[in-house]
Amino acid sequence: MRHFYLDIIFTLIALAVASWWGFSHGGISGLVTALSITAILAVMEISLSFDNAVVNASVLKHWDAFWKMIFLTVGILIAVFGMRLIFPIVIVAVTADMGMMEVMQLALNNPDEYSAKLMAHHAEISAFGGMFLLLVFLNFLFDDKEVHWFDWLESRLAKFGQVDAMSVFVALVILMSALSLVDDAHRGVVLIAGVWGILIYLGVQVVSGMLEGDLEEGLKEQEAEHDAVTYNPSAMTTSTATTTPAKEAGSAILRGGIIGFVYLEILDASFSFDGVLGAFAFTDDVVIIMLGLAIGAMFVRSMTIYLVDKGTLDEFVYLEHGAHYAIGALAVIMLLSMKFHVPEIITGLIGITFIALSVWASIRYRRREVRT
């Protein structure tokens, strides 16, 4: 429960602000409406993003305490205010050639027009987020994992992962196919947005690989120097110290770092696209949208830390699999939403179903292990 104390306090404050905002704009009925919609949006965000929490936990469990703290402090500010409030405003400002303050005034005073301008670029946003999430799923699917959930499928697909750039090839094929869902006038911008989603994912992977390679090379050199210094030819003995300060520092960076932090923030952004756009199906009030989604984002962050601290991913071996399959489903839904309306409840139920099935399969796996 201690993991969620701050979330509960934040929720009470957010609901109080929503009540005040609703009452000031519509009296008692406005208050009730604001409270109910805020609660619905919070639940929707949590249900849509639980798989995000699982994937975040799979990365975060290797990090040290410092980067976990950064994830919970700076990361939550970016998630709540950056992605749930500022990012939609930036999209409207850039695409409509308006100033930021002008768009903020439009969002507060004329939410219908603001919503229309944002939704006009739904296809580009879905293409960007969908391709990023699709690559997250494909790279997991093609990875030669020690544990397979659907062994008959994953063991065969792992062979495709041995082919260089297979996930990028599949993602580009799917993107080109998805362009048929978009009218001719918007295919160019949708294609560019989808390619940017792929490039951002690859860019994070490239920089991460370069940094890890440099760090590992540097650690080997420093360990060699350390061994040369501590080696005593006359005594024919070496120091019994197994960990140097440089190795400790390098390991700390490898367990976290700015690249890993950026990766998780982009991943969260890709998830938040669906929630932000879906929120406009309930209300055009950007204040209520931000409050509801912010509550959900806070709980998702705490669920991530809870999963890490409790070792849930180790206990439920297929949970990470279920989360990635849910991510793959969300990526496909985002691409389909460029033409078809997919209710948010469908998206949420698909994610929850994959998570529930993976938990059930994990329990069965654990029972079999105990019997053997």
TAFENQUI-V538149 format. One record per residue. N is the residue number from 1. RES is the residue in one letter. BURIAL is + if it has 16 or more other ideal C-beta (glycine too) atoms within 10 Angstrom, else -. Layout:
# TAFENQUI-V538149
<<N	RES	BURIAL> <N	RES	BURIAL>>
This chain:
# TAFENQUI-V538149
<<1	M	-> <2	R	-> <3	H	+> <4	F	+> <5	Y	-> <6	L	-> <7	D	+> <8	I	-> <9	I	-> <10	F	+> <11	T	+> <12	L	-> <13	I	-> <14	A	+> <15	L	+> <16	A	-> <17	V	+> <18	A	+> <19	S	+> <20	W	-> <21	W	+> <22	G	+> <23	F	+> <24	S	-> <25	H	-> <26	G	-> <27	G	-> <28	I	-> <29	S	-> <30	G	+> <31	L	+> <32	V	-> <33	T	+> <34	A	+> <35	L	+> <36	S	-> <37	I	+> <38	T	+> <39	A	+> <40	I	+> <41	L	+> <42	A	+> <43	V	-> <44	M	+> <45	E	+> <46	I	+> <47	S	+> <48	L	+> <49	S	+> <50	F	+> <51	D	+> <52	N	+> <53	A	+> <54	V	+> <55	V	+> <56	N	+> <57	A	+> <58	S	+> <59	V	+> <60	L	+> <61	K	+> <62	H	-> <63	W	+> <64	D	-> <65	A	-> <66	F	-> <67	W	+> <68	K	+> <69	M	-> <70	I	-> <71	F	+> <72	L	+> <73	T	-> <74	V	-> <75	G	+> <76	I	+> <77	L	-> <78	I	+> <79	A	+> <80	V	+> <81	F	-> <82	G	+> <83	M	+> <84	R	+> <85	L	+> <86	I	+> <87	F	+> <88	P	+> <89	I	+> <90	V	-> <91	I	+> <92	V	+> <93	A	+> <94	V	-> <95	T	-> <96	A	+> <97	D	-> <98	M	+> <99	G	-> <100	M	-> <101	M	-> <102	E	-> <103	V	+> <104	M	+> <105	Q	-> <106	L	+> <107	A	+> <108	L	-> <109	N	-> <110	N	-> <111	P	+> <112	D	-> <113	E	-> <114	Y	+> <115	S	+> <116	A	-> <117	K	+> <118	L	+> <119	M	-> <120	A	-> <121	H	+> <122	H	-> <123	A	+> <124	E	+> <125	I	+> <126	S	+> <127	A	+> <128	F	+> <129	G	+> <130	G	+> <131	M	+> <132	F	+> <133	L	+> <134	L	+> <135	L	+> <136	V	+> <137	F	+> <138	L	+> <139	N	+> <140	F	+> <141	L	+> <142	F	+> <143	D	-> <144	D	-> <145	K	-> <146	E	-> <147	V	-> <148	H	+> <149	W	+> <150	F	-> <151	D	-> <152	W	-> <153	L	-> <154	E	+> <155	S	-> <156	R	-> <157	L	+> <158	A	-> <159	K	-> <160	F	-> <161	G	+> <162	Q	-> <163	V	-> <164	D	-> <165	A	-> <166	M	+> <167	S	+> <168	V	-> <169	F	-> <170	V	+> <171	A	+> <172	L	-> <173	V	-> <174	I	+> <175	L	+> <176	M	-> <177	S	-> <178	A	+> <179	L	+> <180	S	-> <181	L	+> <182	V	+> <183	D	-> <184	D	-> <185	A	-> <186	H	+> <187	R	-> <188	G	-> <189	V	-> <190	V	+> <191	L	+> <192	I	-> <193	A	+> <194	G	+> <195	V	+> <196	W	+> <197	G	+> <198	I	+> <199	L	-> <200	I	+> <201	Y	+> <202	L	-> <203	G	-> <204	V	+> <205	Q	-> <206	V	-> <207	V	-> <208	S	+> <209	G	-> <210	M	-> <211	L	+> <212	E	-> <213	G	-> <214	D	-> <215	L	+> <216	E	-> <217	E	-> <218	G	-> <219	L	+> <220	K	-> <221	E	-> <222	Q	+> <223	E	-> <224	A	-> <225	E	-> <226	H	+> <227	D	-> <228	A	-> <229	V	-> <230	T	-> <231	Y	-> <232	N	-> <233	P	-> <234	S	-> <235	A	-> <236	M	-> <237	T	-> <238	T	-> <239	S	-> <240	T	-> <241	A	-> <242	T	-> <243	T	-> <244	T	+> <245	P	-> <246	A	+> <247	K	-> <248	E	-> <249	A	-> <250	G	+> <251	S	-> <252	A	-> <253	I	+> <254	L	+> <255	R	+> <256	G	+> <257	G	+> <258	I	-> <259	I	+> <260	G	+> <261	F	+> <262	V	-> <263	Y	+> <264	L	+> <265	E	+> <266	I	+> <267	L	+> <268	D	+> <269	A	+> <270	S	+> <271	F	+> <272	S	+> <273	F	+> <274	D	+> <275	G	+> <276	V	+> <277	L	+> <278	G	+> <279	A	+> <280	F	+> <281	A	-> <282	F	+> <283	T	+> <284	D	+> <285	D	+> <286	V	+> <287	V	+> <288	I	+> <289	I	+> <290	M	+> <291	L	+> <292	G	+> <293	L	+> <294	A	+> <295	I	+> <296	G	+> <297	A	+> <298	M	+> <299	F	+> <300	V	+> <301	R	+> <302	S	+> <303	M	+> <304	T	+> <305	I	+> <306	Y	+> <307	L	+> <308	V	+> <309	D	-> <310	K	-> <311	G	-> <312	T	+> <313	L	+> <314	D	-> <315	E	-> <316	F	+> <317	V	+> <318	Y	+> <319	L	+> <320	E	+> <321	H	+> <322	G	+> <323	A	+> <324	H	+> <325	Y	+> <326	A	+> <327	I	+> <328	G	+> <329	A	+> <330	L	+> <331	A	+> <332	V	+> <333	I	+> <334	M	+> <335	L	+> <336	L	-> <337	S	+> <338	M	+> <339	K	-> <340	F	-> <341	H	-> <342	V	-> <343	P	-> <344	E	+> <345	I	-> <346	I	-> <347	T	+> <348	G	+> <349	L	-> <350	I	+> <351	G	+> <352	I	+> <353	T	-> <354	F	+> <355	I	+> <356	A	-> <357	L	+> <358	S	+> <359	V	+> <360	W	-> <361	A	+> <362	S	+> <363	I	-> <364	R	-> <365	Y	-> <366	R	-> <367	R	-> <368	R	-> <369	E	-> <370	V	-> <371	R	-> <372	T	->>
